[in-house]
């Protein structure tokens, strides 16, 4: 048997799938990735943990393959905006990885915006001045870590996102690269030239020599060594996790939309070969580059969704495990007019308010913990509608269907309420691991195994939820939600 590996290096877990030529999953492996929170608003990971987690997940998948299996190649999807810096000569990191959720550079972003650079960054990159993106994280390392400053002066410092770090190590330091989708999340890539932009590098004070080469999303770029595997394996597909999921959902036509629910929820709309800037608070990003042709997407990131349910378990301790939220939410007729705004790390698209904070409002003496659980799930669905409404406004056309994946899509209450509050069907992918599958599909495209038409023909939903809520009720509830959001905004000092 010949297979392709799809690796999803996620925020809290790395998942690896093996696909055969019929796009069937024949083996899988996973490993958990811990995070550290050294200060409020700071989120870090150990660079060594990133490597060990990736190797462990790959090894688990390889161990599940039958004897005499051949690996034709692999695709790697990554966290996107998480940043590392290391010594070119020793390979040692100079600081922990700064995770995409980290908010430590909010002040620097505000300074750049006050100095009038918001328009330049948005028009050149499609992004906003927000600590979510990579450039200010790199700036922070260069200005606050003495070892980074010393190595930079010596020309020995390398910086990159998690894909770059993983490939550099798995290739015995031969590959120093990233792909166009990941580079488009840095605030340093020109969306039109698909190369690092000199003016932006100067703005963020980042030397070009530290950055990896930018390559396409498909096509062989080199080989890596996998744990316990006797032969080098070609790397043939690279993408940010959300773009890989968009590809897995076969959202290849303009106007098609997917949402991936996990720690956060990320909604992407395919917009075609022209990078159109959002007028409604969304990000424009590279969807992928295939055969020399770029496709673009509108992107709405929601920082805290699945993490809000985890908070009910670990923070409030009103649930033993996240899966209980489905049954508990159904135990009450409605939320009792309680609204939970899960802005634990601020609000991203379409608000871009890093000073927003989480909010529970509408509590009365009759409120139970079940109402809070239900309102938390409803808050996730409302946040997705916030993003979808912005996409509809930018596209000038209503959404027809939402394709979804991720662990929380197993929650049937959440998915039904999502359909209800959007007023359109929600189609759940056959596998919750759409990101790893998308990475494998991109690699298969790069190796000539499949065409985009094959990807479209292979997609089918496991479950379809039809909206059941009346329009008047839907709009009444959403109007109340918007009032709650306004009360959560600009809270932090």
N, C-alpha and C positions, 0 to 999 in steps of 0.2 A: 504494500500500500504506500502511496505517496501522499503527503499532506503538506499544508501550509499552516504555520503558527500565527496566531493573532494575539499580541500582548497588549493588555490594557493596564498600563502603570497608572493607577488611580491615586486619589488623595489618601485613602485609608486602607487600600487593598490593591494588590496586583493580581489580575486574572489572566490566565492563558488558555486559549482554545486551540484545538487542532481541527482543521477542516479538510475533508477529502475533496476530490474533484467534483462531487455532486453538491458541494457546499454544506455537507452534513457535519455536525460536531461529533467527532469520534473519540476525543479525549479532552480533559481539562484539568487545570490545577490552579491553586490560589494560595496567597499568603497575605497576612495582615501587616499593615504598615503603621507604626505608632507615630503620634505627633506630640510635640511639646509646646507649652504655653508659658514662656518665661516671664512675660509681663502682660497686663491687659491689652488686648488688641494685637499681640504678637503671636505668630504661629510658625513653628519651625519643625524640621525633620532632620534626622541624622543622614548625611550622605551615604554612610556605610550601610545604614538600614535600607536605604533606597536600593542599593545594589544587592544586598543579601535577600531582600524580599523578592526582587525580580528574579534572581537566580533560583530561589526556593520555589516560586510559582512555576517557572519553566521546568525545573527538575521534576516537580509533581506531575506536570502534564506529560513529560517525556516518559516517566515511569508507567503511565497508564496506556502507552501505545503498544500495539502488538509487535512481536519480533519482526525484524527485517523491514520495518517501516523506513521510508526515506523522507527527509525533509527537503522540499523544493526551495523553501525560502520562508521569510517571516515578515510580518508587519508590526510596527510598534506605534501605539498611541500613548500619549503622555498627558500629564496634568495641565499643561498649557503655560501658565505664567509663573510657576515656581522656579526660583533662581538659585544657582550654585556658583561658587568661584573656587578655583583650585590651582595648584602649582603645576606648571607644564612639565617640570623636570622630575618632581617627586611623586606627582599624582595626588598629593595630600590636599584636602579641602582647607580653606582658610577660615571657614565659618559654616555653621549649619545652613541647610537649605531654607530659604525664606519662602514660605508657602503662599500660594495665590490668595488665601484668605487674610493674610497679614495686613494690618492697617497702619504700620509704624510710619509710613511715608505720607500720611494724609496732609501733614503740615507742609511738606515740600510741594505736593501737588497744588495746594492752595496758594503757595507763593508763586509758582509758575503761572497759575491761572490769573492771579492778581497782576502779574507782570505782562499779561496780554498774550500768552502763548497757547491758550486753549484752542483758538481757531486754527493755528498752524498745525498743531498735533492732530486735530480732528480731520482737517482737510487732507493732510498728507497720509495719515494712517487709518482713518475711520474710527479711531478710538477717542476716549476722553481722558483728561488728566485725573486719574484715579489710582490709588495705591494698589488696586487689583492687578494692574498690568506690570510688566517686568522691569521697565527702564528705571523707575525710581528705586526699585529694590537693588539693582546693580549699583546705582548712584550711592545708595546708603552704604553698601559694603565698601565701595571705594573711598568713602569719606569717613567711615567710622571704624574700620578694621585695620589696625596698623600693619599686619602681615600682608593684607591686600595692597596697601599703599607701597610697601617695600617691594613686593613682587612685581607690581605694575611698573615701578621705576626700572626694574631689571629686565622688563620685557618677558617675564615668566608667568604672568597671571592669565588664566583662561576663565571665561564666564560663559554660562549657558543655562538652558532649561534642562529638565530632568532627562529628556530624550538624548540630548548631547552628552550628558554625564554618563548615562547608561551605555550608549554606543561607544564612547571613547574607552570605557573600561572593558567592555565585552570584545572589542576589536584589538586589544593589546595596544591601545593608544594610536591606532592608525586612522580611525574615523573621527573627525572633528567637524560635525555638521548638524544642521537642523533643517526642517522643511519649511516650505512657504506658509503653511497654516500656522505653525508654531511661531515663526518669525513675525507673522502678522499680529501676534498678541503682545509684542514687546513695547510698542510705541516707537520703534526704531526703523520699521520697514515701510518703504514707500509702496502703497497698494498697487500702483500702476507699473512701476519698474520691477517690483518684486525683489528689490535689493535694499541693503542697508542705506539709509539716507544720511549724507554727511552733515546736513544742517541739524538734524535731530540728534545725531551723535554728539555734536558740539553742545547742543542745548542741555543734554543730560550728562555731559562730561564723561563720555565713555569712548575710549580709543577703539577704532575699528579692528586693530590687531588682536584684541582680546576675544572677538566674536567668531562664531563658527561660520562655515560656508553655508549658503542657503541652496537647497536642492528641491526638486519636484516631489510630489506626494507619491508617485509611482515610478518604478524602474529600479534596477539594481544599482546600489551606491557603494557596495563593498560587502565584506563578509564579517561575521562575528563567530566567536567560540562559545558554545553552549555547554552548561555543566554536564559532564559525563557523556557528551556526544562526540563521536570520533572524527567528524568531518566539519569543516567550516560551513556556515549556513549563510546564504545570500540575504541581505536586507533589501527588500523590494517594495515596501510600503511604509510611509511615515505620515502621521497626522496628529493634530490635537485630538483629545478624546471626543469632544463634541462633534467635530467634523467627521471623525470616523463613524460615530453613531448616525450622523445624517446620511452618510454613504450607505451604511448598513440598512437603513430604512428606505433605500432607493428613492430618496428625495432628489431626483435629478432634474426635475422640471421647475422653472420659476413659479413661486407661490406655494410650493409644498413645504410643510412645516413638521418638525419633530420636536419632542421634549424628552430629555433624559432626566429622570428623578434619582437623586442620590443624596450625598451630603448637602449639596445645593441642587437646584434644578436649572437646566440650560435649554433654552428654546432657540432653535435656528430655523430660518426661512431661506430656502434656495432662491437666489435672485438672478442667476445667469452670469454671462461673461463680462458684464460691465459693473465696476464697483460704484454703486449708488450710495451716497451718504444719507444717513437717516436724518429726518427732521423731527423725530419724536423720541429721542433719547435712547436709541439703539446703537449698537456697535456694528460697523461694517467690517467683515473679516474675510480672509481667503477660505473658501470651502475646500478646495483642493486644486492641484495642478496636474492635469493628465494629458500626455501627448503634447506638451508645450502650450496647452490652453488652460488658463485659469478660470475657475468658477468662483463666485462670491456668495456670501450669505449675510443676512441680517441676524444679529445675535443679541439675545436678551438673557443675561445671567442673573440668577436669583441666588444669593449667597447661602441662605439658610432655609432648607425645607426638611429633608430627612433628618438633618441635625436637630430640628425643632422637636421632632418626635423622640429622638434619642434623649433630648433634654427632659421630656416627660418621664423617661425612665431613670436617668442618672441625676438630674437636677431636682425635679419635683418629687420623684419617686412615687408617682401615682400609677405607673405601669411597671410590670415586671419585665416586659420585653416589647419592642415596637409593634410586633404582630397583633398584640392585644388591642391596639387602637381601633381596628376595624370593628370588632364586636362592641367595644365600649361606646364608640360613636353612634352605633345603631340603637343603643339602649335608651336613648332620649330622642324625642320627636324632632328636635331642632337644637340649635346652639343656645337657646334662651336669650337671644339677642346679645350674646357674648362674641367678641371678635378678638382674635389673637393675631397681632402683626409680628411675624418672626424676623425682626430686624436686628438680630443679635450682633451682626457685624456691619451694620448700616444697611442702606437700601441701594442696590445697584439699579439696573435698567427697570423702568425708564426714568427713575427719579434721580439717581446718582447723588445720594445724600449720605456721606460717610458718617455724619453726626446723628443719623436716625438710630433709635434703639427699640428693642422689643417692647411690646405693649399688650396688656390684657385689659380690655375695657368692656363695660356693660355688666359688671358683677353686681348681683343683688343677693339678698339673704336666701333666695331660692336657687342660687347657682350651685351646681354640684361639680365634682371633679369630672364627671362624664361630659358636662357641657364644655369644660375647658379642653378636654381631649378632642371633642368634635370640632370645636372652634379652631383648634390648631390645624387639623386636617383641612378644614375649609379655608383657613388662611393660606395654606400652600396653593390650593386651587385658585384662590383670588389673585395671588401673585402671578400665577401663570396667565390669568386673564389680563392683568396689567400689561404684560409683555405682548400678548397676542393682539390687544387693541392697538398698541403702538405699531406693530407689524402691519396690521390691516390699514392703518392710516398711511404708512409709508408706501405700501403696495397699491393702495387705491382699490382694493378688492377684498371681500370678506373671506375668512378662512372656511374651507370646505370640510376638512377633517384634520384631526391632530393624531399623528403617529407617536407612540410613546414607548419607552423602555426604562429599565432600572428596577432595583429591588422594590421600592414603594408602589410600583404598578401592580404588585400582588394584592394590594389593599383595595378590595372591590368598592368599599365605601368611597375612598378618595377618588377612584377612577370614575365612578358614577357621578359624584358631585362635580368632578372636573367637566364632564360632558354637560351636566346641567347648567353650570355657571357660564360655560362658553356658548351653549346652544348649538353645538356641532358634535358629531360622533367622535369618539376617542377609540383608536385602534391600538391594542397592545401587541407588541412584537412577540413572536414565538419564543425567543430567548431574551431574558432580561439582560444578557451580556452583549448588547448591540455594539458597544465600543470595541471589544476584542474581536467580534465578528467583522466589524467594519475594517479594522486594521488588517485582518487576514484577506478580506475581499480586495482591498487596495493592493496588497502584495500580489494576489493572484492576477489582478489586472496588469501589474507591472511585469509579471512573468509570462503573460500571454495565456494563462489558464482560462480566463473568462473575459467577456466583453461587458460593457455597461448594460446592454440589452439582457444579458444573462442575469445580472444583478436585479434588474427590474422584474424579470419573470420569476425569480426565486422568492421575492418578498411576499409574505402573506401574514395576516394577523392571527393571533391565537384567540383573542376575545375582542368583541366590538361593543362598546357602550353607547347607547343612543340617549340623547337628552330627553328628560321626562319632566322637567320643571317648566312651568308657564313663563312667558316672556315678562309679564308684569312683576311676578315674584322674583325672577332672576335679576331684573334691573333694580328693584327695591333693595334687595340684599346687597347688590354690588355698590349701590350708592352709599349704604351704611358703611361698607368696607372702606370706601374712599375717605369718608369722614374719619374713620379710625386711623388710617394711614397719615392723614394730616396731623393728627395729634401725636404721632410717633416721631415726626420729622424734626430735625435740628435740635435734638434733646441734649446730646453730649456737649460738654464745654470744649 
